[in-house]
């Protein structure tokens, strides 16, 4: 049984007239009649009772109508899905994220993708910190990652989506809380609350680097897996921490934020993906991301980070 035979049968079954069915299929009547005969021969049953005046379905023909409709509807669905996938409108894109900055930007991206391409499923993998996400993108384990610069892995492109500054979070009763700005060097004797050392957190790395530039290694008294817990521990008086401006929306009793003295210490948040990733769905998501998460006007993409054409 061929699809053209199914289409021919259904047209005649619905029109009950070979001439109208042929016109509907944009073909001549003799080839249509031949296709019906071929189908009947293939099935070994008569599908129509026909004479010079009328065409009627036999019991076998009536039984075939609904299955024939189902076949053609399934073919139509399959065709539309394949074409949509080819245009990047259907598929799955795995996304790694963690941290307060992605918690602000990720919802913007997911809502924009759902509105523009409802056939694309974003598979979200949380607690995937920037350095881990970058490594997993490079290894092809993730399609897209929320990361921080620099991006040095071969074959990985990135586009900056935000720039943030380091600030100090400390208990409101701390003596330094009375200062308008905090010199990093004056934190040398403080207990720090931070992300775990092996978590892949770029904020942990930036904290250590900033303190070492000020002449000391931070003494980490407590580790926690996310910014909300870290800041809750700071508010409880466990220690101080260096965090990002994007976290300042987290307000808790007993917690204050203060900028650091000296030149701003900036971290750039970015989206990263492999340049050779063949996924059309990824390209569609990247195109949506350029609208939903535009790069700051004074920053540029790195590693060939424009969305692929």
SERO-4910 file (N, C-alpha, C, O; in steps of 0.05 Angstrom, whole numbers):
BEGIN
 pado doro    nc1    nc2    nc3   cac1   cac2   cac3    cc1    cc2    cc3    oc1    oc2    oc3
  Unk    A     17    -24      0      0      0      0     18     25      0     35     28     17
  Unk    A     13     43    -19     29     68    -21     12     91    -11    -13     90    -11
  Unk    A     25    112     -3     11    136      8     -7    148    -14    -29    157     -7
  Unk    A      1    147    -38    -16    158    -60    -41    142    -62    -62    153    -69
  Unk    A    -40    116    -57    -64     99    -58    -83    106    -35   -107    107    -39
  Unk    A    -71    112    -11    -87    119     12   -101    146      7   -125    149     12
  Unk    A    -86    165     -4    -97    192    -10   -120    189    -31   -140    202    -29
  Unk    A   -115    173    -51   -135    169    -72   -160    156    -61   -183    165    -67
  Unk    A   -157    136    -44   -180    123    -32   -196    142    -15   -221    143    -18
  Unk    A   -183    158      2   -197    176     20   -212    198      5   -234    206     12
  Unk    A   -199    208    -17   -213    228    -33   -239    217    -45   -259    231    -44
  Unk    A   -238    193    -56   -262    181    -68   -282    175    -47   -306    179    -50
  Unk    A   -272    165    -24   -291    157     -2   -306    181      9   -329    179     16
  Unk    A   -293    205      9   -305    229     20   -323    243     -1   -343    255      6
  Unk    A   -315    241    -26   -330    254    -47   -352    236    -59   -372    246    -68
  Unk    A   -347    210    -58   -365    190    -70   -370    198   -100   -393    195   -110
  Unk    A   -349    207   -112   -351    215   -140   -322    217   -151   -306    232   -141
  Unk    A   -317    200   -172   -289    199   -182   -281    226   -195   -258    234   -192
  Unk    A   -299    239   -208   -292    264   -221   -284    285   -201   -263    299   -204
  Unk    A   -300    289   -180   -294    309   -159   -269    301   -144   -252    319   -137
  Unk    A   -265    275   -139   -241    266   -125   -216    272   -141   -196    281   -130
  Unk    A   -217    267   -167   -195    273   -185   -188    302   -185   -165    310   -184
  Unk    A   -209    319   -186   -205    348   -186   -192    357   -159   -174    373   -159
  Unk    A   -201    345   -137   -190    352   -111   -161    344   -109   -145    358    -97
  Unk    A   -153    322   -122   -125    313   -121   -109    325   -144    -85    319   -146
  Unk    A   -122    341   -160   -108    354   -183    -95    334   -201    -71    335   -208
  Unk    A   -112    314   -209   -102    294   -228   -126    286   -246   -149    293   -241
  Unk    A   -119    271   -267   -140    262   -285   -155    238   -273   -144    224   -256
  Unk    A   -179    234   -283   -196    212   -271   -185    184   -277   -185    168   -259
  Unk    A   -176    178   -302   -166    151   -307   -144    141   -289   -145    119   -279
  Unk    A   -123    158   -283   -102    149   -264   -113    145   -236   -104    127   -222
  Unk    A   -133    161   -228   -145    157   -202   -159    130   -201   -156    115   -181
  Unk    A   -175    124   -221   -189     98   -222   -169     75   -221   -173     54   -208
  Unk    A   -146     78   -235   -126     58   -235   -114     54   -207   -109     31   -199
  Unk    A   -109     76   -193    -98     73   -166   -117     59   -147   -109     43   -130
  Unk    A   -143     64   -150   -163     50   -133   -163     20   -139   -164      4   -121
  Unk    A   -161     14   -165   -160    -15   -172   -135    -28   -161   -136    -51   -152
  Unk    A   -113    -14   -162    -88    -25   -151    -90    -30   -121    -80    -50   -111
  Unk    A   -103    -11   -108   -106    -14    -79   -124    -38    -73   -119    -54    -55
  Unk    A   -146    -40    -87   -164    -62    -83   -150    -89    -88   -155   -108    -74
  Unk    A   -134    -90   -109   -119   -114   -115    -99   -121    -92    -96   -144    -85
  Unk    A    -86   -100    -82    -66   -104    -61    -80   -115    -36    -69   -132    -22
  Unk    A   -104   -104    -29   -118   -112     -5   -134   -138     -9   -141   -152     10
  Unk    A   -141   -144    -34   -157   -167    -39   -186   -164    -32   -200   -184    -27
  Unk    A   -196   -139    -32   -224   -133    -26   -233   -111    -45   -218    -96    -55
  Unk    A   -260   -110    -48   -272    -88    -63   -279    -66    -43   -291    -70    -23
  Unk    A   -270    -41    -50   -274    -19    -32   -298     -2    -40   -310     11    -23
  Unk    A   -305     -2    -66   -328     14    -75   -346     -3    -93   -337    -20   -108
  Unk    A   -372      3    -90   -392     -7   -110   -397     17   -128   -407     38   -119
  Unk    A   -391     14   -154   -394     36   -172   -408     27   -197   -405      5   -207
  Unk    A   -425     46   -207   -438     43   -233   -437     70   -247   -424     88   -237
  Unk    A   -451     72   -268   -451     98   -283   -465    120   -268   -461    144   -274
  Unk    A   -481    114   -248   -496    135   -234   -485    141   -206   -487    164   -197
  Unk    A   -473    122   -192   -465    127   -164   -441    111   -156   -432     92   -169
  Unk    A   -429    121   -134   -406    107   -122   -413    104    -92   -420    123    -79
  Unk    A   -411     79    -82   -416     75    -54   -394     58    -42   -381     42    -55
  Unk    A   -389     63    -16   -369     47     -2   -380     20      5   -403     17     13
  Unk    A   -364     -1      2   -371    -27     11   -365    -28     42   -355     -8     53
  Unk    A   -372    -50     55   -366    -52     83   -336    -51     88   -326    -40    108
  Unk    A   -320    -63     69   -291    -61     72   -281    -33     69   -263    -24     83
  Unk    A   -293    -18     50   -286     10     46   -293     27     70   -277     44     78
  Unk    A   -316     22     82   -323     37    106   -304     32    129   -297     50    144
  Unk    A   -295      7    131   -276      0    152   -249     13    148   -234     18    168
  Unk    A   -242     20    124   -216     31    118   -214     61    121   -193     72    123
  Unk    A   -237     75    122   -237    104    122   -222    116    145   -203    132    141
  Unk    A   -228    108    170   -215    120    193   -185    113    194   -169    131    200
  Unk    A   -178     88    190   -149     82    189   -134     99    168   -111    107    172
  Unk    A   -147    103    144   -134    119    123   -131    148    132   -110    160    128
  Unk    A   -151    159    146   -148    186    156   -125    187    177   -110    206    177
  Unk    A   -124    167    194   -103    167    214    -75    166    202    -57    180    210
  Unk    A    -73    150    181    -47    147    167    -38    175    155    -16    183    159
  Unk    A    -56    188    142    -50    214    129    -45    235    150    -27    252    147
  Unk    A    -60    235    172    -55    254    194    -28    250    207    -14    269    213
  Unk    A    -21    225    211      6    219    223     28    227    204     48    238    213
  Unk    A     24    223    179     45    232    159     47    262    160     69    273    158
  Unk    A     25    276    162     25    305    163     40    315    187     56    333    186
  Unk    A     34    302    210     47    310    235     77    305    233     94    322    241
  Unk    A     85    281    223    113    275    220    127    294    202    150    302    207
  Unk    A    114    302    180    126    321    161    130    348    174    152    360    171
  Unk    A    110    357    189    112    384    202    134    383    224    149    403    227
  Unk    A    136    361    239    157    359    259    184    359    247    202    373    256
  Unk    A    188    344    225    214    343    212    222    371    201    245    379    204
  Unk    A    203    384    189    209    411    178    215    431    201    233    447    198
  Unk    A    200    429    222    204    446    245    232    441    258    246    460    265
  Unk    A    239    416    259    266    409    270    288    420    253    308    429    263
  Unk    A    284    418    227    304    429    208    307    459    211    328    470    205
  Unk    A    285    472    219    287    502    223    295    509    251    297    532    258
  Unk    A    301    489    268    308    494    295    284    500    313    288    512    334
  Unk    A    260    492    305    236    498    321    227    475    338    206    476    350
  Unk    A    243    453    337    235    429    352    261    415    361    280    414    345
  Unk    A    261    405    385    284    391    395    289    397    424    273    409    438
  Unk    A    313    387    434    320    391    462    347    405    463    365    399    447
  Unk    A    349    423    482    374    437    487    380    436    517    364    444    533
  Unk    A    403    424    523    411    421    552    426    446    560    444    456    547
  Unk    A    418    457    584    429    482    594    439    478    622    424    469    640
  Unk    A    464    485    627    476    484    654    477    511    667    484    531    654
  Unk    A    469    513    692    468    539    705    471    536    735    467    514    746
  Unk    A    479    557    748    480    559    778    485    588    785    493    604    769
  Unk    A    479    595    810    486    621    820    464    641    816    445    637    800
  Unk    A    466    663    831    445    684    831    442    698    804    420    705    796
  Unk    A    464    702    790    462    716    764    446    701    744    430    712    730
  Unk    A    450    674    742    434    658    724    405    656    733    387    652    717
  Unk    A    400    658    759    373    657    769    357    681    760    332    680    759
  Unk    A    371    703    754    357    726    743    353    724    713    332    730    702
  Unk    A    374    714    699    374    714    670    360    689    658    348    691    637
  Unk    A    363    667    672    351    642    661    321    644    656    312    636    635
  Unk    A    305    654    675    277    657    669    270    674    645    251    669    630
  Unk    A    286    695    640    282    711    617    286    694    591    270    697    572
  Unk    A    306    677    591    311    661    568    290    639    565    280    635    543
  Unk    A    283    626    586    264    604    584    236    614    574    223    601    558
  Unk    A    228    637    585    202    648    576    203    656    547    184    651    532
  Unk    A    225    668    538    228    677    510    228    653    491    216    654    470
  Unk    A    242    631    499    243    607    482    216    594    480    207    586    458
  Unk    A    202    593    503    175    580    503    156    596    485    139    584    472
  Unk    A    158    622    485    141    639    468    148    637    438    130    635    422
  Unk    A    173    636    432    182    636    404    182    608    392    175    605    368
  Unk    A    189    588    408    191    560    397    180    540    417    196    528    432
  Unk    A    154    538    419    143    519    438    151    490    434    148    473    452
  Unk    A    161    483    410    170    456    405    198    450    415    207    427    413
  Unk    A    212    470    426    239    465    437    237    461    467    225    477    481
  Unk    A    248    440    477    249    434    505    276    441    516    297    431    507
  Unk    A    277    459    536    302    466    550    305    446    574    288    447    592
  Unk    A    325    431    573    331    412    595    351    426    614    374    429    607
  Unk    A    341    434    637    357    451    655    371    435    676    359    418    689
  Unk    A    397    439    678    414    425    698    425    445    718    444    459    712
  Unk    A    412    446    741    420    465    762    445    456    777    455    434    773
  Unk    A    455    474    794    479    469    810    503    462    792    520    447    800
  Unk    A    503    473    767    525    469    749    540    495    748    534    512    731
  Unk    A    560    498    765    574    523    768    590    530    743    596    512    727
  Unk    A    598    555    741    609    566    716    632    549    705    631    542    681
  Unk    A    652    542    721    674    527    710    667    499    702    677    489    682
  Unk    A    649    487    718    639    460    710    622    462    685    626    445    667
  Unk    A    605    482    683    588    485    659    606    488    634    600    477    613
  Unk    A    627    504    637    644    509    614    658    483    605    660    478    581
  Unk    A    667    468    625    680    442    618    661    423    605    668    408    587
  Unk    A    636    423    614    616    404    603    608    413    575    602    396    558
  Unk    A    607    439    570    602    448    542    625    439    524    620    429    502
  Unk    A    649    443    533    672    435    517    672    405    511    681    397    490
  Unk    A    663    390    531    662    360    527    637    350    513    634    326    509
  Unk    A    620    369    504    595    363    490    574    350    508    555    338    498
  Unk    A    577    352    534    557    341    553    534    361    557    513    353    566
  Unk    A    538    386    551    518    407    551    518    421    525    539    425    512
  Unk    A    494    430    517    492    447    493    499    476    499    512    490    483
  Unk    A    491    485    522    493    514    529    498    516    559    487    501    575
  Unk    A    516    535    566    523    538    594    524    568    602    533    585    587
  Unk    A    514    573    626    518    600    638    545    600    651    549    585    671
  Unk    A    564    615    641    592    614    650    602    642    656    587    662    654
  Unk    A    627    644    662    640    670    666    666    670    650    679    650    646
  Unk    A    673    694    641    698    697    627    722    694    647    718    700    670
  Unk    A    745    686    637    752    680    609    743    653    600    740    634    615
  Unk    A    739    651    574    733    625    561    756    619    543    760    632    522
  Unk    A    771    598    550    796    592    535    795    564    522    813    557    507
  Unk    A    774    549    527    772    522    515    771    524    485    755    539    474
  Unk    A    787    508    470    785    507    441    758    499    431    745    480    442
  Unk    A    748    513    411    723    505    399    698    516    413    676    511    404
  Unk    A    702    530    435    679    541    450    676    571    446    695    586    449
  Unk    A    652    579    438    646    607    435    630    617    459    616    601    472
  Unk    A    631    643    464    616    654    486    607    682    479    620    697    464
  Unk    A    584    690    490    574    718    487    567    729    514    552    717    529
  Unk    A    578    752    521    574    764    547    545    774    549    534    786    530
  Unk    A    532    768    571    504    776    575    501    795    599    480    807    603
  Unk    A    522    797    616    520    815    639    548    820    650    566    804    646
  Unk    A    551    842    664    576    848    678    568    856    707    551    873    711
  Unk    A    582    844    726    576    849    754    601    856    769    624    852    760
  Unk    A    597    867    793    620    875    810    619    859    836    598    852    846
  Unk    A    643    854    846    645    842    873    638    863    894    646    886    893
  Unk    A    623    854    914    617    871    937    621    853    962    622    829    960
  Unk    A    622    866    985    625    852   1010    598    850   1024    583    869   1026
  Unk    A    591    826   1033    567    821   1050    577    814   1077    594    797   1081
  Unk    A    566    827   1098    574    822   1125    551    827   1144    532    839   1138
  Unk    A    554    816   1169    532    820   1188    528    850   1194    548    865   1195
  Unk    A    504    857   1198    498    886   1203    511    897   1228    516    921   1230
  Unk    A    517    879   1247    530    889   1272    560    889   1270    574    895   1290
  Unk    A    572    881   1248    601    880   1245    612    909   1245    600    927   1233
  Unk    A    636    913   1258    647    940   1258    651    952   1230    648    976   1227
  Unk    A    658    935   1210    663    946   1183    637    954   1170    637    968   1149
  Unk    A    614    946   1181    588    953   1168    583    982   1170    566    993   1155
  Unk    A    597    996   1188    594   1025   1190    608   1040   1168    603   1064   1163
  Unk    A    626   1026   1153    640   1039   1131    623   1040   1107    605   1023   1102
  Unk    A    627   1061   1090    613   1063   1064    626   1044   1044    612   1033   1027
  Unk    A    652   1040   1046    666   1021   1028    686   1005   1045    696   1014   1066
  Unk    A    690    980   1036    707    962   1051    733    957   1037    733    947   1014
  Unk    A    756    963   1049    782    954   1038    785    924   1041    781    913   1063
  Unk    A    792    910   1019    794    881   1020    815    873   1041    812    853   1055
  Unk    A    836    888   1043    858    881   1062    848    879   1090    860    865   1106
  Unk    A    828    895   1097    818    895   1125    801    870   1131    791    867   1154
  Unk    A    797    853   1111    783    828   1116    802    805   1122    793    782   1124
  Unk    A    827    810   1125    847    789   1127    844    772   1152    850    748   1151
  Unk    A    833    783   1173    829    767   1198    800    756   1200    793    744   1221
  Unk    A    784    759   1180    756    751   1181    753    722   1174    769    710   1159
  Unk    A    732    710   1185    723    684   1176    705    687   1152    688    705   1152
  Unk    A    710    671   1131    694    674   1106    674    651   1104    679    629   1113
  Unk    A    652    657   1091    633    637   1083    634    636   1052    633    657   1039
  Unk    A    636    613   1041    641    611   1012    630    586   1000    621    568   1014
  Unk    A    630    585    973    623    560    959    645    540    964    668    547    971
  Unk    A    639    514    962    659    493    965    682    497    946    679    507    924
  Unk    A    706    489    955    730    493    939    729    479    912    740    489    893
  Unk    A    717    455    911    717    440    886    691    440    871    685    422    856
  Unk    A    675    461    876    648    463    864    649    473    835    629    470    821
  Unk    A    671    485    827    672    498    801    661    526    801    655    537    780
  Unk    A    658    538    825    646    565    827    667    585    819    689    587    830
  Unk    A    660    602    799    678    624    791    679    645    812    699    660    815
  Unk    A    657    648    828    657    668    850    677    660    872    690    677    883
  Unk    A    678    634    878    698    625    897    726    631    887    743    641    902
  Unk    A    731    626    862    758    632    850    764    662    852    786    670    858
  Unk    A    744    678    845    748    707    845    753    717    874    769    736    878
  Unk    A    739    705    893    743    713    921    772    707    930    785    725    941
  Unk    A    781    683    924    809    676    931    829    694    917    848    703    930
  Unk    A    825    699    892    843    715    876    844    744    887    865    756    889
  Unk    A    821    755    893    819    783    903    833    785    930    847    805    935
  Unk    A    829    766    948    842    767    974    872    763    971    888    777    985
  Unk    A    881    745    954    909    742    950    922    767    939    945    773    946
  Unk    A    908    781    921    919    806    911    922    827    933    938    845    931
  Unk    A    905    824    954    906    843    977    926    833    998    930    846   1018
  Unk    A    939    810    993    961    802   1011    954    780   1031    970    775   1049
  Unk    A    931    766   1028    925    745   1046    908    723   1032    896    728   1011
  Unk    A    907    700   1045    890    678   1036    865    677   1053    867    676   1078
  Unk    A    841    678   1042    817    679   1059    814    653   1076    819    631   1066
  Unk    A    806    656   1100    802    634   1119    773    626   1118    756    639   1130
  Unk    A    767    605   1103    740    596   1099    731    579   1123    741    557   1127
  Unk    A    712    590   1138    702    576   1161    678    558   1155    672    539   1170
  Unk    A    663    565   1134    638    550   1128    634    551   1097    638    572   1085
  Unk    A    627    528   1087    620    527   1058    591    521   1055    578    508   1072
  Unk    A    579    531   1033    551    526   1027    547    525    997    563    536    982
  Unk    A    526    511    988    524    505    959    511    527    942    512    526    917
  Unk    A    500    548    955    486    569    939    487    596    953    493    597    977
  Unk    A    482    617    938    485    644    949    465    649    972    472    663    991
  Unk    A    441    639    969    421    644    990    430    633   1017    427    646   1037
  Unk    A    441    609   1017    451    597   1042    475    611   1052    478    616   1076
  Unk    A    493    618   1034    517    633   1042    509    659   1056    520    666   1077
  Unk    A    491    674   1044    483    700   1056    467    696   1082    468    714   1099
  Unk    A    452    675   1084    438    669   1109    458    664   1132    454    672   1154
  Unk    A    480    650   1125    501    645   1145    515    671   1153    522    675   1176
  Unk    A    520    688   1133    532    714   1139    514    730   1158    523    741   1178
  Unk    A    488    730   1152    468    745   1168    468    734   1197    462    748   1216
  Unk    A    474    708   1199    474    695   1225    500    700   1241    503    691   1263
  Unk    A    519    714   1228    544    720   1242    566    700   1239    586    702   1253
  Unk    A    563    680   1221    583    660   1217    609    671   1206    631    662   1212
  Unk    A    606    691   1188    629    703   1176    621    724   1156    598    734   1156
  Unk    A    640    732   1138    634    751   1117    638    736   1090    647    714   1089
  Unk    A    631    750   1068    635    738   1042    637    760   1021    628    782   1025
  Unk    A    650    753    999    649    770    975    629    758    957    630    734    951
  Unk    A    610    774    948    589    765    930    586    784    907    603    802    903
  Unk    A    566    781    891    562    797    867    539    817    870    520    812    886
  Unk    A    540    838    854    518    858    855    491    845    849    471    855    858
  Unk    A    491    824    833    465    811    827    452    797    851    429    791    850
  Unk    A    468    793    872    457    780    896    446    800    916    434    792    936
  Unk    A    449    826    911    440    846    930    410    847    934    399    859    952
  Unk    A    395    834    915    366    833    919    359    814    941    336    814    951
  Unk    A    378    797    950    372    778    972    375    794    998    397    801   1006
  Unk    A    353    801   1010    353    817   1034    345    800   1058    324    786   1058
  Unk    A    361    800   1079    355    785   1103    361    803   1127    379    820   1126
  Unk    A    347    799   1149    352    813   1173    381    807   1183    388    783   1185
  Unk    A    396    828   1189    423    824   1199    444    823   1177    467    816   1183
  Unk    A    436    829   1152    455    827   1130    457    854   1116    437    868   1111
  Unk    A    482    863   1110    486    888   1095    507    883   1073    523    864   1075
  Unk    A    505    899   1053    524    898   1030    540    924   1030    528    945   1034
  Unk    A    565    922   1024    582    946   1021    600    943    997    612    921    993
  Unk    A    603    964    980    622    962    958    651    962    968    656    969    991
  Unk    A    669    952    952    697    951    959    711    977    950    702    990    932
  Unk    A    732    984    965    748   1007    957    765   1000    932    769    977    926
  Unk    A    775   1021    919    792   1016    896    777   1012    870    752   1014    870
  Unk    A    791   1006    849    777   1001    823    758    978    825    763    958    839
  Unk    A    735    980    812    715    958    813    727    931    803    742    931    783
  Unk    A    721    910    817    729    883    808    705    871    794    685    864    807
  Unk    A    707    868    768    684    860    752    687    831    743    708    821    737
  Unk    A    664    818    742    662    791    730    641    792    708    620    803    711
  Unk    A    647    780    686    629    780    663    616    753    660    629    732    658
  Unk    A    589    754    661    573    730    656    568    726    626    565    745    612
  Unk    A    568    701    618    566    696    589    551    670    584    548    653    602
  Unk    A    541    667    560    531    641    550    553    628    533    566    642    517
  Unk    A    557    602    537    578    588    522    566    564    508    549    551    518
  Unk    A    577    559    484    569    535    468    591    527    450    609    543    444
  Unk    A    590    503    440    610    494    421    603    505    393    580    504    385
  Unk    A    624    515    380    619    526    353    610    504    333    596    510    314
  Unk    A    619    480    337    613    458    318    588    442    326    583    421    315
  Unk    A    573    452    346    549    438    353    529    439    330    521    462    322
  Unk    A    520    417    319    503    418    295    473    423    301    458    424    282
  Unk    A    466    426    326    437    427    333    424    452    323    432    475    329
  Unk    A    404    448    306    388    471    296    372    484    319    367    508    319
  Unk    A    364    467    339    349    478    362    367    496    378    358    517    387
  Unk    A    392    489    381    411    507    395    414    533    381    414    555    393
  Unk    A    416    533    354    418    558    339    394    575    343    396    600    345
  Unk    A    370    562    344    346    578    349    346    590    377    337    613    380
  Unk    A    355    575    397    356    585    424    376    608    426    370    628    439
  Unk    A    398    606    413    418    628    413    407    653    400    412    675    410
  Unk    A    392    650    379    380    673    366    360    686    385    359    711    386
  Unk    A    344    671    399    325    682    418    340    696    441    332    717    450
  Unk    A    362    683    449    378    695    472    389    722    465    393    739    483
  Unk    A    396    727    439    406    753    432    386    775    437    393    798    443
  Unk    A    360    768    435    339    788    440    333    789    470    329    810    482
  Unk    A    331    765    483    323    764    511    345    772    530    340    784    551
  Unk    A    370    766    522    393    772    539    414    786    523    435    774    517
  Unk    A    409    811    515    428    825    498    454    831    513    454    834    537
  Unk    A    477    831    498    502    839    510    502    868    519    490    884    505
  Unk    A    514    874    541    517    903    548    531    917    525    548    906    512
  Unk    A    522    942    520    530    956    496    560    960    493    570    962    471
  Unk    A    575    961    515    604    966    514    620    941    515    645    942    518
  Unk    A    607    917    513    621    892    514    618    877    488    598    881    474
  Unk    A    636    859    482    635    844    457    636    815    463    643    806    485
  Unk    A    629    799    443    630    770    446    658    761    443    675    775    432
  Unk    A    664    737    452    691    725    451    689    698    438    669    684    440
  Unk    A    710    690    425    712    663    414    693    659    391    682    637    387
  Unk    A    687    680    375    669    676    353    640    673    363    626    656    353
  Unk    A    632    689    383    608    684    397    582    694    385    562    693    399
  Unk    A    582    703    361    556    710    349    541    685    342    552    664    337
  Unk    A    514    688    343    498    665    337    503    655    309    504    671    290
  Unk    A    507    628    305    511    618    278    488    624    260    465    624    268
  Unk    A    494    629    235    474    634    215    459    608    208    441    608    191
***
